[in-house]
Each structure stands twice: as C-alpha cells, then as structure tokens.
Amino acid sequence: MVTLLILLQFAWTNTPAIGSIFSISGFVQIVSTDRDVPPSQAVNGRTIYSDDIIRTAKDSFCKIIYNDRTTLVIVDPSSEIKLSDSQLSRNIHLHFGGMYLKNARANRKKSFIFTKSSQIKLKPVELWMAVSEDGGDEVHIIKHNLEVFNLHQNKKMKIVSGNVVYSYKDGFFETIKSNLDELPSYLFNSQLLSLHDKKKPEEFKIQEINYRSHDLIPLFGLGRWREKTIIEPSGFGMDLLVGKMDIGSDTYSKIGVYPRYNTRNFNLKFNLDGYLLSGNSSIDLNKIDDVYDVFDHLSYLQYSSKHRNFLVKIGSIDGISFGHGNLVKEYSNMLDYPRSKKTGVYMFLTTDTRNFSVDLFTASLRDFNEGGGVVGLHGSMFLSEYFPLTIGLGFVRDFNQFASVKDFISDENILNKNFSRGITAWEIDFTMDVYHNFLFDIYAYGELVGLWFPETHYYVREEDTIESEGALPGLEGLPKSIFRDGTWGINFPGIWVKYHHWWEFKFALNLNSALHIPQYFGTTYDYERVRYTQYQSDLNEHATDALEMVMVYSLDDDKEINDLADEKLPFLLPKDIHSMTDHSQIKFPSLGYSFEAVYHFKKLVDANCSFSLFKDYTDSNSDSFYNYHLSLALQDNVLEYVSEAKVYYTQFFTNAPFDNEIYHENMLRGVKLGFKIIKSISIVVDYHDVFYDKEPDGIVDLVRTGGIDLKLNF
C-alpha cells in the first residue's frame, strides 16, 4: 500500500522520471527531495526521479539504468548518490562511497559527476570511482578517457584509459597507472552489461551481476595480510643508486643498478648491486658461487592472471601472515639484505567467486639444498552469504631449523656439526560477520594454534602450578620436572571493528600452554631458528632428562652433563629448546590479551600498533611477557619533499620490552627516509638493526645495516 501511494504521488508531480532500478541486493533506500514523499526502501523496477538520493547499506548494491538506455550506474555498498537531470545536462552527485558508471556514445546530453573535491566531465567512458567523507576522490578509468577538474587548484587534467586520478579537497591532484587490486571484485566476477552503440539499440541487453556479500568479507589470503604483491607502472624502468653502506663495523662503497619491466600481468626486477669494501672483512657481498647466488639478485619475478585470482612470485618474501597472526605473523626473508640474500616463492589462488583462497610460500630455495626450508600453506573458505562465516586452516613446516646456520656463523668447527631438526605447526581460524552499518563493520574471530615437537621436551621449573599432572612420578620436591610433546595457544573470543574503511581495531583474549610461544613464525624467525648460546646449569640429578635433551646440541663433544655445573658450555639450540634455557622465556601456562590498531589510507599512509600481554599463572612470582610492533609508512606526496618514509620497532615474546641494554634475536627496528631533490632524484637514508651472535661468544650483537644513497629513478 505504501509503495502504491508513493507511485500515485509521483503521478501528479512535475519531477521528471529519468531511469529505473534494474536490480538490488540488500537494503537500499531512496530519499526524495519532495518533502511530501517519505524515504522508502527500493524495490526492483522502482522509477528514479530527478534529484532522488540513493543510499546503500553494507553488503548492498543498486543497479540503475537511465530511460534512454545510454547510462548505467552501479552504486556500491555503504554509498550515497544523487541523480539530477535537466533538458541540457545529466548530473550525478557522489556524496560518499563508490560507484561504477558506463556512459554510451548515444547520450548527447552534457554529463557530469560532482563531488566535494572535483567536477568530472563525462564522455563515452567506463569508470569506477570512490569518494571518502573527508573529500578525497579516486577515479579509475577502465575504458576511453575523460577530464577531471580539481576545485581547490582550479585545474583540470585529462585522464586516459588504464590510469587513476587522485583529487582531494586540499588540492592534492595526481594521476598514476591504475591497479586492478583497487577495483571491487564484482567487476571481475561477472560479465557487466554492454551498452549499445547508437546504430543498434535493439541489441541492448542486461545481464544480472552476481554480486555476493562475501566479496567484501576479507579472506585471510587477501587484503593486507596477503604477501605484498608488486604494483609498478607499466613499461621499462630503472633505479640507479650510488652511496655508502655500513654493515656492522664494515663500511662499503655501493653502486646499484635495478632494472625493471612491468606489464599488467607480469613484473620483473633485478638487484644488480656491487660493494667495494673500505677495509678488511670476511664478508664478501659480491660472491657468485652457485645458481642460488644468481637467483638472489632477482628482486622479484611475478605473474598474475587477468582478474588477480592466481599469482606466483619468485624473489623477496615480505609481510606474510596466516589467520589472525597467532602462528605466522608478518614473516619476511629479506631483513638482513644484502649481507644475507634469499630467494623465496609465494603463490596465491582463489576461485572466481572468491569464496575460497589458498596461500603457499617457501622462504628460501637455497635451504632445500641444505636439507631443509620453511614451507607454509593456508586455505580459507567462506561458507554462505546466509551464514557469513569464514574458516581458515594453516600448516607450517620447517624441515631443518639448522639449514641457514652459515648465514650467521662462519666458524667451521660449528658448521661441521651437521645438526638437523624439523618442527611442525597447525592452526585453525574463523571470522564471523556480525554487524554492519554505514560507518562500522564488526566481526567476531578466533584462532587455535598447535606446535608439535620432534621429540619429547623435558624442562624444570621451581614453582608449583595447576599443571601438576605433568610431573614425573617419584619426584615430590623441588625442582619439578615436566615433559611435553607440543604446545598450544588460543585467541578467543576476539572482536574486529572497521571504521570508515580507514581504521581497524582488533582485541582478543589469549590462553597458552606452558612453553608456547605465540607468533612462533614471526618477522624475526630466521634469526631465532637456532641460537648460539653458552649455557650453565646447576640443576641436580632430578633434571637428567632435561639436561640430556640439551646436550644433544652441544658443540663440545668432550663435555658431559656434569660439566654444566662447573662451566658454561657452547650449544646451538633450536628456538623452542632455547626458550627453556633462557630465563627470559616462559615455562608456565599463561593468560593474556592482544590488541591491534591499524590506519591505512589509499596505500599512501599505513600505520600499525599491535600489543600482546601474557601473564603466567603460578602460585607465586608470576611474570609478564610481551609481543609488540609499531610502524608508520608514508608514500610519495604525503609530506612535501619527502619521497618515502618508514619507521618501525618490533619485538616478539620478551619479558623486558624496549630494553636496549640487552639484545635478543627477536628484536627488529629501523628507519628509512627519502628526500626529493627534483622529481626523479632523491636522497635515501636507510638504517635497520637486527640481532644475533655473530662472533660467536655467547653475547647477542647489534648488527646495523644502513647508509645514504643518491637515487635516480627512470
């Protein structure tokens, strides 16, 4: 009845009908400028009148076709537009959100798009654009070309097919090559209608767009958790670098040539750099001894399918996480370049409907030649738009934690030991779509992680806990000897809030078994796979099992368990065993929480703050442990005269956060700043710190790599 009254109302109005709704999904509202007509929910076939406002909710869309069948508009979720037509012009006002538009040659009216920042004169064109509520426009030209006018600069720019223009209320106005990953998935998941040309209007047909709500729910092989794919302008390019580099106490003169070639589906770049040592050093950065050294000069070789549902990359691996990061968190194989060079492989595959995806990576091809290598696999599946649950399953295997020892240690006596040991881990995660409106997206999430040791772990702790069933029989007093075959950790319950598509907040409670190390395969894992240590123990005969487990990895064959009471002995210990000999690591079950705040804006600004607290529960003398990460990255044109900027500080699982007096392998920090001299010439300052025992002498060293380069971009 309400719909009938609305239609009758418009039968006596002078407002012209300009089009109709061809299809909708979800909740779409139409607001008329006529005060006598209340806002109403849109239905298929509803007439659109001039000056109508169309609003879409989360996971909703609306497809509008004009009466002359020459203009198609698809209104994206969480968007608002106003359509106005006169005898002389066709005007579309995009207030916020996004839309797809196709304008045919047969349309003889002057056509415009208006935003807070821009005026766009339409010709025959196909485009997708997005407008933020703070006045930022992003316009991708899919076919043909058009003119964009920035209101602040009072300047217009012609944009050709395949490019994107950024036009902001503060005057920022720039065009670059468009990236398909920035376009909504429905443009690829369905065949959009083809508007007629003016010669054959009778052939015009409309095909339904299969727009699914789960396209907007992040699968964990997608989005910012996916390994950073290469996005570069098409064609041939090259960077030239000349400068100075310090690696520890060694100083090098550096010259680098970095040629690259990019197409829409293919990306290739080489690192052809050379280093001249100013003094004496055992580190030769220019050696090419085998085929792996050749591959290590490959920055990336990447191929992606037309619609980005398949991708393979060879070269550097950076920023890989599984699930919600409780097992694999921002893993990288390039932290110590150029002292340590690695070539990895990353693959990504998703279905056409993007309801199932798979990520696969291996960190180093060279490691397989050493009998090992880190391999990870993660799959995620969206169940149904009627039950919006995404389930993920991950697997990680380090086939030999000792495979990369020679990257950090040159002592032949140590390298000749030929230790070998693997470790396996699984994880399962879920994300549930809970609530959406025009401003907020809310999800519930959780993750369960299991780590399996290749041998039973024996360890000793001085205090009683609720985990008393693990005690060995016959041991009544202290210390208590405990054994485990693996560890586990749970993130649950978790809440994930997205605000305005710029902010993300995540919070979850954590429960961990004894010896469990959250984010085991973190950013600094390559430095923690095995650790050189000098260990002394005053444990008595009740700890024989624990001491025998450690002695397997002794570097002194002439020493026995009894010698540990009198002197420090050298060991090369896998990460999980080292944690039991290090007083800064946890030996008790723990409770805690994790928090993360992220701000990202159009790949120009990316800020991250994550923090986790774990508190062991014992009868007395409980301790606290932390994971934390702070980072800020700015791209070109965010700050005047700054071509790039990045600062970061990370540490995994420590009981002494921000302690710069005692170094640990689980720390990482750095800063990178680029200052523009002219458009294609800049000065780049880049310093980062990693930590490992390079002597080795039982003391973790700060290894600083950095320098100043003059960079020329072609």
Summary of the structure (lengths in Angstrom):
residues: 714
radius of gyration: 29.7
end to end distance: 66.0
largest distance: 102.6
contacts: 2327
relative contact order: 0.07
helix: 10%
strand: 50%
